[in-house]
Amino acid sequence: MSTPDAPRLRRHRIDWEAASLELLFKALTALAVLFLLAPSVIVILTSFTSSASLKFPPPGLSLRWYVALFDADQMQRAAWNSLQVAFWTTLISVTLGTAASLAIARSSSPWIRAADVLFMSPLVLPALAFGFASLIFVYRLGFRPNLPFLVLAHVVVCVPFVLRTTLAALTQLDPALLDASTSLGASPWMTFRRVTLPLIGRGVAAGGFLAFMASFDNVPVSLFLADERTEVLPIHLWQQIETNLDVRTAAASGLIVLFTLVLMIAAERFAGLTRQLR
């Protein structure tokens, strides 16, 4: 036999369990945020060290290593190479990813769906295996690694980012708008330029941002396809840390973190990055 207080006790137990789960989720979230942010915070603090070696915590604070970047000619060339590769990779990835997204969204053919899986396969394939395979493929063609081949390899890796965000934007596009544009006499190109592109532009821009950052920060593919003339910044920083622990690498990493934050804020402000990734 249940007592009059049984329903109240049951509600209290349910409320207590819900509060406990909420507290657990908040603690796990805080722990995850700590693990994600701690490396960046340590790098930024270390970049302001007054010491001649990488130490944490720094014995003193100074901007000397940021000033030293102005004399780091090799690091500047590597950064310029990374920016070039990321720019061309983003441009080509946005063009191919947008075109592929339109074809996939408008067709129900099983072959088109198979193409969708093919486009997404670089995200599943181990990056080191793809980089090594790309190197072998380039040599089998009778060429040597250079900047164009590096860009093409980055495009293969970065197109899926544009494809996903653009397809997500296309699912929210009302087909009646396209039909209305066609019925009013607009050509397919005009319909795309005046109707489709403005409505999916945020998704394309979000994919372009992800492609740019994935290319700029790519190590596995660049490790195999970059030579001494096309050395990119991540590989250069890796080599510097591996050989002589140059403190300028911490300063360069601090600038990369700041550069990424600025781009993320801009992408969120103008492209609604978080909404496009849902």
FENRA-V543223 format. One record per residue. N is the residue number from 0. RES is the residue in three letters. PSI is psi in radians with two decimals (999 if undefined). Layout:
[[N,RES,PSI] [N,RES,PSI]]
//
This chain:
[[0,MET,2.28] [1,SER,2.52] [2,THR,2.87] [3,PRO,-0.42] [4,ASP,-0.07] [5,ALA,-0.85] [6,PRO,-0.68] [7,ARG,-0.72] [8,LEU,-0.65] [9,ARG,-0.72] [10,ARG,-0.71] [11,HIS,-0.71] [12,ARG,-0.73] [13,ILE,-0.74] [14,ASP,-0.70] [15,TRP,-0.73] [16,GLU,-0.71] [17,ALA,-0.73] [18,ALA,-0.65] [19,SER,-0.75] [20,LEU,-0.72] [21,GLU,-0.75] [22,LEU,-0.68] [23,LEU,-0.77] [24,PHE,-0.70] [25,LYS,-0.70] [26,ALA,-0.74] [27,LEU,-0.67] [28,THR,-0.77] [29,ALA,-0.69] [30,LEU,-0.73] [31,ALA,-0.74] [32,VAL,-0.69] [33,LEU,-0.80] [34,PHE,-0.55] [35,LEU,-0.67] [36,LEU,-0.49] [37,ALA,-0.80] [38,PRO,-0.73] [39,SER,-0.71] [40,VAL,-0.73] [41,ILE,-0.74] [42,VAL,-0.78] [43,ILE,-0.77] [44,LEU,-0.70] [45,THR,-0.54] [46,SER,-0.33] [47,PHE,0.23] [48,THR,2.60] [49,SER,-0.06] [50,SER,2.82] [51,ALA,0.09] [52,SER,2.87] [53,LEU,1.96] [54,LYS,2.49] [55,PHE,2.28] [56,PRO,2.66] [57,PRO,2.47] [58,PRO,-0.40] [59,GLY,2.94] [60,LEU,2.42] [61,SER,2.71] [62,LEU,0.22] [63,ARG,-0.61] [64,TRP,-0.44] [65,TYR,-0.67] [66,VAL,-0.63] [67,ALA,-0.36] [68,LEU,-0.44] [69,PHE,-0.36] [70,ASP,0.02] [71,ALA,1.38] [72,ASP,-0.76] [73,GLN,-0.68] [74,MET,-0.64] [75,GLN,-0.71] [76,ARG,-0.71] [77,ALA,-0.70] [78,ALA,-0.71] [79,TRP,-0.70] [80,ASN,-0.74] [81,SER,-0.71] [82,LEU,-0.71] [83,GLN,-0.83] [84,VAL,-0.78] [85,ALA,-0.67] [86,PHE,-0.92] [87,TRP,-0.63] [88,THR,-0.77] [89,THR,-0.78] [90,LEU,-0.83] [91,ILE,-0.69] [92,SER,-0.70] [93,VAL,-0.74] [94,THR,-0.89] [95,LEU,-0.73] [96,GLY,-0.69] [97,THR,-0.78] [98,ALA,-0.76] [99,ALA,-0.66] [100,SER,-0.74] [101,LEU,-0.73] [102,ALA,-0.72] [103,ILE,-0.70] [104,ALA,-0.51] [105,ARG,-0.04] [106,SER,2.56] [107,SER,0.22] [108,SER,2.43] [109,PRO,-0.47] [110,TRP,-0.65] [111,ILE,-0.71] [112,ARG,-0.65] [113,ALA,-0.63] [114,ALA,-0.62] [115,ASP,-0.79] [116,VAL,-0.69] [117,LEU,-0.74] [118,PHE,-0.61] [119,MET,-0.19] [120,SER,-0.56] [121,PRO,-0.40] [122,LEU,-0.35] [123,VAL,-0.65] [124,LEU,2.33] [125,PRO,2.31] [126,ALA,-0.66] [127,LEU,-0.68] [128,ALA,-0.71] [129,PHE,-0.73] [130,GLY,-0.76] [131,PHE,-0.72] [132,ALA,-0.68] [133,SER,-0.69] [134,LEU,-0.80] [135,ILE,-0.72] [136,PHE,-0.75] [137,VAL,-0.76] [138,TYR,-0.60] [139,ARG,-0.49] [140,LEU,-0.14] [141,GLY,0.28] [142,PHE,3.03] [143,ARG,2.73] [144,PRO,2.36] [145,ASN,-3.10] [146,LEU,-0.80] [147,PRO,-0.73] [148,PHE,-0.61] [149,LEU,-0.73] [150,VAL,-0.78] [151,LEU,-0.71] [152,ALA,-0.68] [153,HIS,-0.62] [154,VAL,-0.76] [155,VAL,-0.68] [156,VAL,-0.55] [157,CYS,-0.35] [158,VAL,-0.70] [159,PRO,-0.54] [160,PHE,-0.77] [161,VAL,-0.69] [162,LEU,-0.79] [163,ARG,-0.85] [164,THR,-0.62] [165,THR,-0.70] [166,LEU,-0.66] [167,ALA,-0.68] [168,ALA,-0.63] [169,LEU,-0.52] [170,THR,-0.37] [171,GLN,0.01] [172,LEU,2.21] [173,ASP,2.05] [174,PRO,-0.41] [175,ALA,-0.52] [176,LEU,-0.70] [177,LEU,-0.71] [178,ASP,-0.69] [179,ALA,-0.70] [180,SER,-0.74] [181,THR,-0.72] [182,SER,-0.40] [183,LEU,0.09] [184,GLY,0.14] [185,ALA,2.47] [186,SER,2.84] [187,PRO,-0.68] [188,TRP,-0.71] [189,MET,-0.67] [190,THR,-0.74] [191,PHE,-0.77] [192,ARG,-0.65] [193,ARG,-0.42] [194,VAL,-1.04] [195,THR,-0.93] [196,LEU,-0.77] [197,PRO,-0.54] [198,LEU,-0.49] [199,ILE,0.12] [200,GLY,-0.66] [201,ARG,-0.70] [202,GLY,-0.71] [203,VAL,-0.75] [204,ALA,-0.69] [205,ALA,-0.73] [206,GLY,-0.65] [207,GLY,-0.69] [208,PHE,-0.81] [209,LEU,-0.67] [210,ALA,-0.73] [211,PHE,-0.82] [212,MET,-0.66] [213,ALA,-0.63] [214,SER,-0.80] [215,PHE,-0.61] [216,ASP,0.16] [217,ASN,2.27] [218,VAL,-0.86] [219,PRO,-0.79] [220,VAL,-0.76] [221,SER,-0.52] [222,LEU,-0.58] [223,PHE,-0.54] [224,LEU,-0.05] [225,ALA,2.34] [226,ASP,-2.95] [227,GLU,-0.41] [228,ARG,-0.37] [229,THR,0.57] [230,GLU,2.28] [231,VAL,2.86] [232,LEU,-0.80] [233,PRO,-0.69] [234,ILE,-0.72] [235,HIS,-0.79] [236,LEU,-0.71] [237,TRP,-0.81] [238,GLN,-0.67] [239,GLN,-0.73] [240,ILE,-0.62] [241,GLU,-0.55] [242,THR,-0.87] [243,ASN,0.14] [244,LEU,0.85] [245,ASP,2.20] [246,VAL,-0.36] [247,ARG,-0.42] [248,THR,-0.61] [249,ALA,-0.70] [250,ALA,-0.75] [251,ALA,-0.70] [252,SER,-0.66] [253,GLY,-0.70] [254,LEU,-0.63] [255,ILE,-0.74] [256,VAL,-0.79] [257,LEU,-0.75] [258,PHE,-0.74] [259,THR,-0.73] [260,LEU,-0.73] [261,VAL,-0.78] [262,LEU,-0.67] [263,MET,-0.74] [264,ILE,-0.74] [265,ALA,-0.73] [266,ALA,-0.66] [267,GLU,-0.66] [268,ARG,-0.77] [269,PHE,-0.41] [270,ALA,-0.10] [271,GLY,0.99] [272,LEU,-0.83] [273,THR,-0.62] [274,ARG,-0.61] [275,GLN,-0.40] [276,LEU,-0.04] [277,ARG,999]]
//
